[in-house]
Amino acid sequence: MRLNTRQIRCLMVAAACGKLKHRSWLLDAMTVCSDYTNEIEYGDTMVKVDSDIQLEKLKYPGIERGDVVRVNRRFVGIVITDENDLLTLSIINESNKACFLSDDVFEASKSDTSVLTGPILSEEWHDTSVGRFIWNIITLQYPFDWKIYAYQNKRFTPDFLVGLVRDKVLKKEVTVDQFTSFMDHVYFIGHITELSVPSMTVKSLETDPNVAEVKRKFIEEHKDQMDDPLVIQQLEKVLISMDKEYLKDDPSLVFFTGLGSKSFDVQRKKMFLTVGGIPSFGTDAGKMTFIPNALVEGWTKEAFPSIVNEVRKGSYDRGIETAKGGAETKLVMRAFQDATVSELDCGTKRTIAVDCSVYDGRKFIGRTIQVGSEDVVITEENLAKYVTGKVIRLYSPLTCATKDNFCYKCCGVKAQDLNAKRLGIQTVKLTSKFLMISMKNMHGTALKVKNYELENIIL
């Protein structure tokens, strides 16, 4: 739905008054409640939607500008002015409807946003959603006193938020107190999941009704090949695509997408589509057992041992392999405990080639590359010019010429900005990755097939 002028004004006033960082306000404004924080009785029988009413402050103590108020248990609105001992309450809806919904859209004029201040008043934020507006206000305006960030009219992801704040921190444009406040506000979002994460809908409790027939036909056509991982993966891919298409327009898709690939490739697949291929747990490693039934269809006696063995394998990996990962971490720490960055530039011209059409170039922001006869530090601004889709010549600790240690040019300017000299702790990222893989096995695994070119593996 598109917000009207009254709704936009109320939303802007609430944002300017700091109301959006209060869970109770968000629930009052964006859900239908049995009881509201502010309930009043108003004798005027002319109260109606899209009207303003005047409240005497002395008669309604505790109510202030920006508050959500329900009137006569029938209408809901927001206080937009506080002048001359009178409050102006703007009636938005009947109380069986929310004032706003996260996916409501609006386009605000300068007069609508006149109560706001700072760089947020850029031209890029027009025609946005209520959800994005709330994210902007809570994470980018309240922590930084409206002074630093323009409006970001795009989907907020962890990587996007980290990228916005990281560069400001490294450039010392953000104080420690501001960063702490930012983190507090980001974590606050997790306490309003009923608004930001629609995790359950009627549609999410089932899948495409055609899945059973498609699965039956596929198994019949490939009945002699259902122990082949390539064939099993082919069936799973078809069924998962049907499931995603089924939820395409459902609000729960935001939740499942946010969880990552496992939500469809493991959880929903096993629950509604098929348990699929299960690797053997024992001496016959590499053998695959196919379980056609999904969990909603029930376990068969024949499938029971394989399903239980998968659970055992996950538990084993979490225990034994986790211990192995911890041992490797200690080994790496001992090996690199004396590794330090001891100079700015070792003077080397040796680099390594990295194909950024294969690897994500953003991972190299802050690193130095060789461009012709010049050295260039990769930034957000020059990423497209020098990196995206190109083969870059990257300075690396592998080619560093500093005697016994490393230099900042080869390690990256991030290390220099953070004054990081001891590198031992950085190497733990490698062993931590192995450790995390083993721990994740306990939560289910997905069957994936990947093509490799032998010459690239050997080289």
Secondary structure as the mmCIF struct_conf table of DSSP 4:
data_model
#
loop_
_struct_conf.conf_type_id
_struct_conf.id
_struct_conf.beg_label_comp_id
_struct_conf.beg_label_asym_id
_struct_conf.beg_label_seq_id
_struct_conf.end_label_comp_id
_struct_conf.end_label_asym_id
_struct_conf.end_label_seq_id
STRN STRN1 ARG A 2 ARG A 2
HELX_RH_AL_P HELX_RH_AL_P1 THR A 5 ALA A 16
TURN_TY1_P TURN_TY1_P1 CYS A 17 GLY A 18
HELX_RH_3T_P HELX_RH_3T_P1 LYS A 19 LYS A 21
HELX_RH_AL_P HELX_RH_AL_P2 ARG A 23 MET A 30
BEND BEND1 THR A 31 THR A 31
BEND BEND2 SER A 34 ASP A 35
BEND BEND3 THR A 37 ASN A 38
STRN STRN2 GLU A 39 ILE A 40
TURN_TY1_P TURN_TY1_P2 THR A 45 MET A 46
TURN_TY1_P TURN_TY1_P3 VAL A 49 ASP A 50
STRN STRN3 ASP A 52 GLU A 56
TURN_TY1_P TURN_TY1_P4 LYS A 57 LYS A 59
BEND BEND4 TYR A 60 TYR A 60
TURN_TY1_P TURN_TY1_P5 PRO A 61 GLY A 62
TURN_TY1_P TURN_TY1_P6 ARG A 65 GLY A 66
STRN STRN4 VAL A 68 VAL A 71
TURN_TY1_P TURN_TY1_P7 ASN A 72 ARG A 74
STRN STRN5 PHE A 75 GLU A 83
TURN_TY1_P TURN_TY1_P8 ASN A 84 ASP A 85
STRN STRN6 LEU A 86 GLU A 94
TURN_TY1_P TURN_TY1_P9 SER A 95 ASN A 96
BEND BEND5 LYS A 97 LYS A 97
BEND BEND6 CYS A 99 CYS A 99
TURN_TY1_P TURN_TY1_P10 SER A 102 ASP A 103
STRN STRN7 VAL A 105 PHE A 106
TURN_TY1_P TURN_TY1_P11 LYS A 110 VAL A 115
HELX_RH_3T_P HELX_RH_3T_P2 GLY A 118 ILE A 120
HELX_RH_3T_P HELX_RH_3T_P3 GLU A 123 TRP A 125
BEND BEND7 HIS A 126 ASP A 127
STRN STRN8 THR A 128 SER A 129
HELX_RH_AL_P HELX_RH_AL_P3 VAL A 130 TRP A 135
HELX_RH_PI_P HELX_RH_PI_P1 ASN A 136 GLN A 141
TURN_TY1_P TURN_TY1_P12 TYR A 142 TRP A 146
BEND BEND8 LYS A 147 ILE A 148
HELX_LH_PP_P HELX_LH_PP_P1 TYR A 149 TYR A 151
BEND BEND9 LYS A 154 LYS A 154
HELX_RH_AL_P HELX_RH_AL_P4 PRO A 158 LEU A 170
TURN_TY1_P TURN_TY1_P13 LYS A 171 LYS A 172
BEND BEND10 VAL A 174 VAL A 174
HELX_RH_AL_P HELX_RH_AL_P5 VAL A 176 ILE A 189
HELX_RH_3T_P HELX_RH_3T_P4 GLY A 190 ILE A 192
HELX_RH_AL_P HELX_RH_AL_P6 THR A 193 SER A 196
TURN_TY1_P TURN_TY1_P14 VAL A 202 VAL A 202
HELX_RH_3T_P HELX_RH_3T_P5 LYS A 203 LEU A 205
BEND BEND11 GLU A 206 GLU A 206
TURN_TY1_P TURN_TY1_P15 PRO A 209 ASN A 210
HELX_RH_AL_P HELX_RH_AL_P7 VAL A 211 GLU A 221
TURN_TY1_P TURN_TY1_P16 HIS A 222 ASP A 224
TURN_TY1_P TURN_TY1_P17 MET A 226 ASP A 227
HELX_RH_AL_P HELX_RH_AL_P8 PRO A 229 TYR A 246
TURN_TY1_P TURN_TY1_P18 LEU A 247 ASP A 249
BEND BEND12 ASP A 250 ASP A 250
TURN_TY1_P TURN_TY1_P19 PRO A 251 PRO A 251
HELX_RH_AL_P HELX_RH_AL_P9 SER A 252 GLY A 258
TURN_TY1_P TURN_TY1_P20 LEU A 259 LEU A 259
TURN_TY1_P TURN_TY1_P21 SER A 261 SER A 261
HELX_RH_AL_P HELX_RH_AL_P10 LYS A 262 LYS A 262
HELX_RH_PI_P HELX_RH_PI_P2 SER A 263 LEU A 273
STRN STRN9 GLY A 276 PRO A 279
BEND BEND13 GLY A 282 ASP A 284
TURN_TY1_P TURN_TY1_P22 ALA A 285 GLY A 286
STRN STRN10 MET A 288 ILE A 291
BEND BEND14 ASN A 293 ASN A 293
HELX_RH_3T_P HELX_RH_3T_P6 LEU A 295 GLU A 297
TURN_TY1_P TURN_TY1_P23 LYS A 301 ALA A 303
HELX_RH_AL_P HELX_RH_AL_P11 PHE A 304 TYR A 316
HELX_RH_PI_P HELX_RH_PI_P3 ASP A 317 GLU A 321
HELX_RH_AL_P HELX_RH_AL_P12 THR A 322 PHE A 336
TURN_TY1_P TURN_TY1_P24 GLN A 337 ASP A 338
STRN STRN11 THR A 340 THR A 340
STRN STRN12 VAL A 341 GLU A 343
BEND BEND15 LEU A 344 LEU A 344
STRN STRN13 ILE A 352 ASP A 355
TURN_TY1_P TURN_TY1_P25 CYS A 356 VAL A 358
BEND BEND16 TYR A 359 TYR A 359
HELX_RH_3T_P HELX_RH_3T_P7 GLY A 361 PHE A 364
TURN_TY1_P TURN_TY1_P26 ILE A 365 GLY A 366
STRN STRN14 THR A 368 VAL A 371
TURN_TY1_P TURN_TY1_P27 GLY A 372 SER A 373
STRN STRN15 GLU A 374 VAL A 377
TURN_TY1_P TURN_TY1_P28 GLU A 380 ASN A 382
HELX_RH_AL_P HELX_RH_AL_P13 LEU A 383 TYR A 386
TURN_TY1_P TURN_TY1_P29 VAL A 387 GLY A 389
BEND BEND17 LYS A 390 LYS A 390
STRN STRN16 VAL A 391 LEU A 394
HELX_RH_3T_P HELX_RH_3T_P8 PRO A 397 THR A 399
BEND BEND18 THR A 402 ASN A 405
STRN STRN17 PHE A 406 CYS A 407
HELX_RH_AL_P HELX_RH_AL_P14 TYR A 408 CYS A 411
HELX_RH_AL_P HELX_RH_AL_P15 VAL A 413 ASP A 417
TURN_TY1_P TURN_TY1_P30 LEU A 418 ASN A 419
STRN STRN18 ARG A 422 ARG A 422
HELX_RH_AL_P HELX_RH_AL_P16 GLY A 424 LYS A 440
HELX_RH_3T_P HELX_RH_3T_P9 ASN A 441 HIS A 443
HELX_RH_AL_P HELX_RH_AL_P17 LEU A 454 ILE A 458
#
